[in-house]
């Protein structure tokens, strides 16, 4: 059993650093595997015959053996990082309990025993916490720490046992297709043995990394394996374009576009290397403008999970900034309640509009709906323990993505939040397949999105010379339906300072606090 002294002296950061070191082992194995591949390619070009084939085959076997072990370093990192999160949560609960000692007129010894402090005079009427209540909170913190310790030890033991064996390919050729029902995917995954799951992660990472219904840890391992190959593919494409002579405007534009996507992947790699909070790469596609799903914290373990959907011009090149917005909400949640785990997910798994002309239509939002619906369903399927409180937040065009997904497919969410919205595809909160009291919105007074108007009204203004709005619609009318932050919509609102269209996440904006309180369900 974890003792009071052990928990008080525990250092979660040390466990995170140990996990990062193990992740570095995986990176080293990948580099060595790449070097073996290069040696094999050189041999194949300069040496022929039976001995050459045998050498190449042996190098291939060695390379496969190295690559098979890469996910193990990532898995150790996951285990230790998640242990550190739970340890930090337990320490926060312990600190909260200790802070109550003066109010209870109590003291605590090195064994964690709480008793009345003889130096504090007894009050005839005591309105504060009792010794029993403080003692119970101390005990609850120690229980959380002890459970985390036991779980981490069991997972590491299982991983050590796995090293002694070999991975096993699942029998049969069946694999769930991308886009399959997350419940069916989870059923398929649960029927596999740990050895079969590890084989799939190492040998079919492109499949595992994209399947909603596969746990976040496995998806993260698979997608991290793909980071290098995704980047290499972009570099190869860039080299082909750069080799064309002469280079005209189209080629130069294509090179700039590729540079942005390469920088985006580098940004993802850098963010994943930071480690606090640990990032989980749940999806990655370098095609087009690029797509990615990145979670800060494990959404399968957190009590609160935020899914943030960004708006126009979002792509791999802008991913680091968008991920920073999700991180600020998660950090504010941790400030408000350090005793509860919160994970924040950046969901950029759709083709966001690049220009105002594209953003004036709902085509891309409608196309994104099924994928966002599946992702949220997958979060429900893979979550450990009691269901998490799930919040889906859309900004600008991203609010239309969230709204149309909720309208057309339903979203597995306890709260929907819209900020800086041009409308969410409906006329009222009641059309979003959830209780209106669970729908929130905020629009800053100086956000230009306030002045978007329906196409019919704009046409009327041009023809009739700017007659009052009431000739064509209400003040709450927006391009894609009723303004969700208006009184006519029927949802709930929270305040925002005058920070423009992109300042909802500024540290001094009350909107940041509002978003965090919705995620934590602390709205009063």
C-alpha positions in Angstrom: 0.0 0.0 0.0 1.3 3.5 -0.9 2.1 5.5 2.2 1.5 9.1 2.9 5.2 9.8 3.0 5.8 8.1 -0.3 3.1 10.0 -2.1 4.1 13.3 -0.6 7.7 12.7 -1.8 6.8 11.3 -5.2 8.1 13.0 -8.4 5.8 12.5 -11.4 8.2 14.4 -13.6 10.9 11.8 -13.0 8.6 9.1 -14.4 7.8 11.2 -17.4 11.5 11.6 -18.1 12.0 7.8 -17.7 9.2 7.3 -20.3 10.8 9.8 -22.7 14.1 7.9 -22.4 12.4 4.6 -23.4 10.7 6.4 -26.3 14.2 7.4 -27.4 15.2 3.7 -27.5 12.4 3.2 -30.0 13.6 6.1 -32.1 17.1 4.6 -32.0 15.8 1.2 -33.2 14.0 2.9 -36.1 17.2 4.7 -37.1 19.2 1.5 -37.0 16.5 -0.3 -39.0 16.8 2.5 -41.6 20.5 2.0 -41.8 20.1 -1.7 -42.3 17.7 -1.0 -45.2 20.3 1.3 -46.8 23.0 -1.3 -46.5 20.8 -3.9 -48.0 20.0 -1.6 -50.9 23.7 -0.9 -51.6 24.4 -4.7 -51.5 21.7 -5.4 -53.9 23.1 -2.9 -56.4 26.7 -4.1 -56.2 26.5 -7.9 -55.4 24.7 -10.7 -57.1 24.3 -14.4 -56.6 23.2 -16.8 -53.8 25.5 -15.2 -51.2 24.1 -11.8 -52.0 20.5 -13.0 -51.6 21.3 -14.7 -48.3 23.0 -11.6 -46.9 20.1 -9.4 -48.1 17.6 -11.8 -46.5 19.5 -11.8 -43.2 19.6 -8.0 -43.1 15.9 -8.0 -43.8 15.3 -10.3 -40.8 17.4 -8.2 -38.6 15.6 -5.1 -39.7 12.2 -6.7 -39.1 13.3 -7.7 -35.6 14.3 -4.1 -34.8 11.1 -2.7 -36.1 9.0 -5.2 -34.2 10.5 -3.8 -31.0 10.0 -0.1 -31.8 6.4 0.0 -30.4 7.7 -1.5 -27.1 9.6 1.7 -26.3 6.6 3.8 -27.2 4.4 1.5 -25.0 6.8 1.9 -22.0 6.6 5.7 -22.5 2.8 5.5 -22.5 2.7 3.4 -19.3 5.1 5.7 -17.4 3.5 8.9 -18.7 0.0 7.7 -17.6 1.3 6.6 -14.3 2.8 10.1 -13.8 -0.6 11.7 -14.7 -2.4 9.6 -12.1 0.3 10.2 -9.6 0.0 13.9 -10.1 -3.7 13.6 -9.7 -3.3 11.7 -6.4 -0.8 14.3 -5.1 -3.3 17.1 -5.9 -6.0 15.3 -4.0 -3.6 14.8 -1.1 -2.6 18.5 -1.1 -6.3 19.4 -1.2 -6.9 17.3 1.9 -3.9 18.6 3.8 -5.0 22.2 3.1 -8.2 21.4 5.1 -6.2 20.5 8.3 -6.3 24.1 9.8 -10.1 24.3 9.2 -10.6 21.0 10.9 -8.3 21.8 13.7 -6.4 18.7 12.9 -2.9 17.4 12.3 -1.3 14.6 10.2 1.7 12.4 11.0 4.2 10.7 8.6 2.0 7.7 8.3 -0.9 9.8 7.1 -3.0 9.4 10.3 -5.2 12.5 10.9 -6.1 13.5 14.4 -7.2 16.5 16.4 -4.4 19.0 17.0 -4.1 19.6 20.8 -2.7 23.0 20.2 -5.9 24.2 18.6 -8.7 25.3 21.0 -11.9 23.4 20.5 -14.9 25.4 19.2 -18.4 24.8 20.6 -19.8 24.8 17.1 -17.5 23.6 14.4 -18.7 24.4 10.9 -15.6 23.3 9.0 -14.6 19.8 7.8 -14.2 17.1 10.4 -11.2 15.0 11.2 -13.1 12.0 9.7 -13.7 13.8 6.5 -10.1 14.9 6.1 -8.9 11.5 6.9 -11.2 10.0 4.3 -9.8 12.4 1.6 -6.2 11.5 2.5 -7.2 7.8 2.2 -8.9 8.4 -1.1 -5.7 10.1 -2.5 -3.5 7.2 -1.3 -6.0 4.7 -2.9 -5.6 6.4 -6.2 -1.8 6.4 -6.0 -1.8 2.7 -4.9 -4.1 1.7 -7.8 -1.9 3.6 -10.3 1.2 1.9 -8.9 -0.4 -1.6 -9.2 -1.7 -1.0 -12.7 1.6 0.4 -14.0 3.5 -2.6 -12.5 1.1 -5.1 -14.1 1.4 -3.4 -17.5 5.2 -3.4 -17.4 5.2 -7.0 -16.3 3.0 -8.0 -19.2 5.2 -6.1 -21.6 8.3 -7.9 -20.2 6.5 -11.2 -20.7 5.7 -10.2 -24.3 9.4 -9.6 -25.0 10.1 -13.3 -24.3 7.6 -14.4 -26.9 6.9 -13.5 -30.6 4.2 -11.6 -32.2 1.4 -13.6 -33.9 -0.4 -12.6 -37.1 -4.2 -12.8 -36.6 -5.8 -15.8 -38.2 -7.7 -15.1 -41.4 -7.7 -12.2 -43.7 -10.5 -10.1 -42.1 -9.7 -6.6 -41.2 -12.3 -3.9 -40.4 -12.4 -1.3 -43.1 -11.6 2.3 -42.3 -15.0 3.8 -41.5 -16.4 0.7 -39.8 -18.7 1.0 -36.9 -16.5 1.7 -33.8 -18.5 -0.8 -31.7 -17.7 -3.6 -34.2 -14.0 -2.5 -34.4 -13.8 -2.7 -30.6 -15.3 -6.2 -30.6 -12.8 -7.3 -33.2 -9.9 -5.8 -31.3 -10.9 -7.3 -28.0 -11.0 -10.8 -29.5 -7.3 -10.5 -30.5 -4.6 -11.7 -28.2 -2.0 -9.1 -27.0 0.6 -10.8 -29.4 -1.8 -10.4 -32.3 -2.5 -6.8 -31.5 1.2 -6.0 -31.3 1.7 -7.8 -34.7 -0.9 -5.6 -36.3 0.6 -2.4 -34.8 4.0 -3.3 -36.2 3.0 -4.7 -39.6 -0.2 -2.9 -40.5 0.1 0.5 -38.7 -1.7 2.4 -41.5 -4.9 0.4 -40.7 -4.6 0.4 -36.9 -3.8 4.1 -36.7 -7.0 5.0 -38.5 -9.6 2.7 -36.9 -12.1 4.4 -34.6 -12.8 1.8 -31.9 -9.1 0.8 -31.4 -7.7 2.1 -28.1 -5.7 5.3 -28.2 -2.5 3.6 -27.0 -2.4 1.3 -30.0 -3.4 4.0 -32.5 -0.6 6.2 -31.1 2.0 3.5 -31.5 0.9 2.8 -35.0 0.9 6.4 -36.1 4.2 7.2 -34.5 5.7 4.4 -36.6 4.3 6.1 -39.7 5.6 9.6 -39.0 9.0 9.0 -40.7 7.5 7.4 -43.8 4.9 10.1 -44.1 7.6 12.7 -44.0 9.8 10.8 -46.4 6.9 10.6 -48.9 6.5 14.4 -48.8 10.3 14.9 -49.2 10.3 12.6 -52.2 7.4 14.5 -53.8 9.2 17.7 -53.2 12.4 16.4 -54.8 10.5 15.4 -57.9 8.9 18.9 -58.3 12.2 20.7 -57.5 13.9 18.8 -60.2 11.6 20.1 -62.9 13.1 22.9 -65.0 12.1 25.6 -65.5 10.1 26.2 -62.4 7.0 28.3 -63.0 4.4 29.7 -60.6 2.7 26.4 -60.3 5.8 24.5 -59.3 6.8 27.2 -56.8 3.3 27.2 -55.3 3.5 23.4 -55.0 6.9 23.6 -53.3 5.6 26.1 -50.7 2.6 23.9 -50.1 4.8 20.8 -49.5 7.1 22.8 -47.3 4.1 23.7 -45.1 3.0 20.1 -44.8 6.6 19.0 -44.0 6.8 21.7 -41.4 3.5 20.5 -40.0 4.8 16.9 -39.6 7.9 18.3 -38.0 5.7 20.3 -35.6 3.8 17.1 -34.7 7.0 15.3 -34.0 8.2 18.1 -31.9 5.0 18.3 -29.9 5.0 14.5 -29.4 8.6 14.8 -28.1 7.7 17.4 -25.4 6.0 14.8 -23.3 3.9 17.0 -20.9 1.1 16.5 -21.3 1.9 13.4 -23.4 0.6 13.5 -26.9 -1.2 10.7 -28.6 -1.2 10.6 -32.4 -4.6 9.2 -33.3 -4.5 10.0 -37.0 -2.2 11.3 -39.7 -2.5 11.8 -43.5 -0.1 13.8 -45.5 -2.3 13.9 -48.6 -3.9 17.2 -49.8 -3.5 19.8 -47.2 -2.8 17.1 -44.6 -5.0 15.8 -41.8 -4.2 14.9 -38.2 -5.8 13.9 -34.9 -3.7 14.6 -31.8 -4.7 14.2 -28.2 -3.0 15.8 -25.3 -3.4 13.2 -22.6 -5.0 9.8 -23.1 -8.7 10.3 -23.9 -9.3 6.6 -22.9 -8.3 7.4 -19.3 -9.4 11.0 -18.7 -12.5 11.9 -16.9 -13.1 14.9 -19.2 -12.4 14.8 -23.0 -12.5 17.9 -25.2 -12.6 17.5 -29.0 -11.7 20.7 -30.7 -12.6 21.2 -34.4 -10.8 24.2 -36.0 -12.0 26.2 -39.0 -11.0 27.8 -42.3 -7.4 27.4 -43.5 -6.6 24.7 -40.9 -4.1 22.2 -42.2 -0.9 20.5 -41.3 1.0 23.7 -41.7 -1.2 25.4 -39.0 -1.5 22.4 -36.8 0.9 23.5 -34.0 -1.0 26.7 -33.4 -4.4 25.0 -33.4 -3.0 22.4 -31.0 -1.9 25.2 -28.8 -5.5 26.3 -28.4 -6.6 22.9 -27.3 -3.7 22.8 -24.9 -4.7 26.1 -23.3 -8.2 24.8 -22.5 -6.7 21.6 -21.0 -4.2 23.7 -18.9 -7.1 25.9 -17.7 -9.0 22.8 -16.7 -6.0 21.6 -14.7 -5.8 24.9 -12.9 -9.5 24.8 -12.0 -9.4 21.2 -11.0 -6.0 19.5 -10.6 -7.6 16.4 -9.1 -9.3 15.4 -12.3 -7.7 14.2 -15.6 -8.7 16.1 -18.7 -7.6 15.3 -22.2 -7.9 17.7 -25.2 -8.1 16.4 -28.8 -7.4 18.4 -31.9 -9.6 16.9 -34.6 -8.3 18.0 -38.0 -9.6 15.0 -39.9 -11.4 17.0 -42.6 -10.7 19.2 -45.6 -11.0 22.7 -44.1 -11.8 25.5 -46.6 -8.8 27.4 -47.8 -10.7 30.5 -49.1 -13.8 32.5 -48.3 -15.5 31.2 -51.4 -15.2 27.7 -50.1 -16.2 28.7 -46.6 -19.4 30.2 -47.9 -20.7 26.7 -48.7 -21.4 23.9 -46.3 -20.1 21.1 -48.6 -16.9 20.4 -46.6 -18.7 20.5 -43.3 -21.3 18.0 -44.5 -18.6 15.8 -45.8 -16.8 15.8 -42.5 -19.9 14.8 -40.5 -19.6 11.0 -40.7 -16.0 11.0 -39.6 -16.6 13.3 -36.6 -19.6 11.1 -35.6 -17.4 7.9 -35.8 -14.6 9.5 -33.9 -16.8 10.5 -31.0 -18.5 7.1 -31.0 -15.0 5.5 -30.9 -14.1 7.6 -27.8 -17.1 6.1 -26.0 -16.2 2.6 -27.1 -12.5 2.7 -26.0 -12.9 4.6 -22.7 -11.8 2.8 -19.6 -14.1 2.8 -16.6 -17.1 5.1 -16.3 -17.9 7.2 -19.3 -16.0 10.4 -19.7 -17.7 13.8 -20.0 -17.2 14.5 -23.7 -17.3 18.1 -25.0 -17.1 19.0 -28.7 -15.9 22.5 -29.5 -16.1 24.1 -33.0 -14.5 27.4 -33.9 -15.6 29.5 -37.0 -16.2 27.0 -39.9 -15.4 24.2 -37.4 -18.6 25.2 -35.6 -20.5 24.4 -38.8 -18.7 21.0 -39.0 -19.8 20.2 -35.4 -23.4 21.5 -36.0 -24.0 19.6 -39.2 -22.5 16.4 -37.7 -24.8 16.7 -34.7 -27.8 17.5 -37.0 -27.2 14.8 -39.6 -25.7 12.0 -37.5 -25.8 12.8 -33.8 -22.7 13.3 -31.7 -21.7 11.4 -28.7 -21.1 14.5 -26.5 -22.3 15.9 -23.2 -21.8 19.4 -24.4 -21.5 21.2 -27.7 -19.6 24.5 -27.8 -19.5 27.0 -30.7 -17.2 30.1 -30.7 -16.9 32.7 -33.4 -19.6 30.9 -35.4 -21.1 31.9 -38.8 -24.0 29.6 -38.0 -24.1 25.8 -37.3 -26.5 24.6 -40.0 -29.7 24.8 -37.9 -32.2 27.4 -36.7 -32.3 26.4 -33.1 -30.4 24.3 -30.5 -33.3 21.8 -30.4 -32.3 20.6 -33.9 -28.8 19.4 -32.7 -30.1 16.1 -31.3 -29.2 17.0 -27.8 -30.7 19.0 -24.9 -30.6 22.8 -25.6 -29.1 23.2 -22.1 -26.0 21.3 -23.3 -25.4 23.7 -26.2 -23.1 26.7 -25.5 -21.9 29.6 -27.7 -19.9 32.8 -27.5 -19.1 35.5 -30.0 -16.9 38.5 -29.2 -18.4 41.9 -29.7 -15.5 42.8 -32.1 -15.6 39.5 -34.0 -16.4 40.3 -37.6 -18.2 37.0 -37.9 -21.1 38.8 -36.2 -21.8 40.6 -39.5 -22.1 37.5 -41.7 -25.6 37.5 -43.1 -27.7 35.0 -45.2 -27.1 35.1 -48.9 -30.7 36.3 -49.6 -30.2 39.3 -47.3 -26.9 40.3 -48.8 -28.4 40.1 -52.3 -31.3 42.3 -51.1 -29.0 44.8 -49.6 -27.1 45.2 -52.8 -30.3 45.6 -54.8 -32.2 47.8 -52.5 -29.3 49.9 -51.1 -28.9 48.7 -47.6 -32.5 48.7 -46.2 -32.9 47.6 -42.6 -32.1 44.0 -41.7 -35.6 43.3 -40.6 -36.8 43.5 -44.3 -34.8 40.3 -44.9 -34.4 38.6 -41.6 -33.6 38.9 -37.9 -30.5 40.3 -36.4 -29.7 36.7 -35.3 -29.6 35.5 -38.9 -26.2 34.2 -39.9 -24.9 32.7 -43.1 -25.5 29.1 -42.0 -28.6 29.6 -39.8 -29.4 31.4 -36.6 -26.5 32.8 -34.6 -25.9 30.2 -31.9 -24.8 33.0 -29.5 -28.1 34.9 -30.1 -31.2 34.8 -28.0 -33.3 33.3 -30.7 -31.2 30.1 -30.9 -32.3 28.7 -27.5 -28.9 27.5 -26.3 -26.7 28.9 -23.5 -24.0 31.5 -23.8 -20.8 32.5 -22.0 -18.9 35.8 -22.2 -15.9 36.7 -24.3 -13.7 39.8 -24.2 -13.0 41.9 -27.2 -10.2 39.8 -28.7 -11.4 39.5 -32.3 -12.1 36.3 -34.2 -9.1 34.3 -33.1 -8.6 35.5 -29.5 -11.0 33.2 -27.6 -8.0 31.3 -26.2 -6.1 34.4 -25.0 -5.1 34.0 -21.4 -6.9 37.2 -20.3 -10.1 36.4 -22.2 -13.0 35.1 -20.0 -14.0 32.9 -22.9 -11.1 30.6 -22.1 -12.3 30.2 -18.5 -15.8 29.6 -19.9 -14.7 26.8 -22.2 -12.8 25.1 -19.4 -15.8 25.3 -17.0 -18.0 23.7 -19.7 -15.5 20.9 -20.2 -15.4 20.3 -16.4 -19.2 20.8 -16.0 -18.7 23.7 -13.6 -21.0 26.2 -15.1 -23.1 26.8 -12.0 
